[in-house]
Amino acid sequence: MSTIQEKNLFKVPKECLKCGKKYSKGCADTLISEDNFTIFHLTCFSCQTSVIFHVVLGKEGVLSVGTLTDAGKEDIEKLKNGKIISVDDVIEAYQEMKK
């Protein structure tokens, strides 16, 4: 099965959500690309604002949501490649904070 990108169902937004300037080529990086969803990270070269853009292909069509973030591409890569946090990790952290 092909991904959203391969089906050509997604176009990178043309303008920055914050400053309105046109995005330059090379501003979008694909973080995750699965059969029915893709996550992009875009950075405006003009104002340095970053956006995480989620695109999901559903039965009714394509849903896309962009969120402004202060996380750069490097931050997202660290999170993506980091250790998965378990429920036990969260409980342990909570108990440590209560001490």
Secondary structure, 3 states (H helix, E strand, C coil): CCCCCCCCCCCCCCECCCCCCECCCCCEEEEEECCCEEEEEEECCCCCCEEEEEEEEECCEEEEEEEEECCCHHHHHHHHHCCCCCHHHHHHHHHHHHC
